Structures are given as C-alpha cells and as structure tokens.
Amino acid sequence: MSKIMFDYTKSILERVSFDPSLFCKELEKAIRTLLPYEIEQLREWLFDFTFEKPELKQCLLIVN
C-alpha cells in the first residue's frame, strides 16, 4: 500500500507544480504521511523533478 501512497504523492506534486506555495504545502503534507524510506525516495525524485524548475527549488528545504 505504501507504494500506492508514494505514487499518489508524486502525481499530486506534479499537478500542483505550477504554484510554488501550493507545491510546498503539498510537500509538507507528504512528509507527514510517508514512511522514512519513502521520504528518501521522494527527495531523490524531487531533485530530478525540480532540476529545470528553479521556482520550486525553495521547497527542497522542506525535505532536507
């Protein structure tokens, strides 16, 4: 079931990536619900996802 939650989290973050403040808010919710190893996977995914989206880089501070 946790894989489903991780995939769901990624899809939500992709959908709200047009708005940095909403993206950060959803990321904070994800951190509260995901397991520690999933947070590590999310961190890796975020670095790739935000590579060409500098407006979202500020949200990376949440997972660090």
Order of alpha helices (4+ residues) and beta strands (2+ residues): alpha-alpha-alpha-alpha
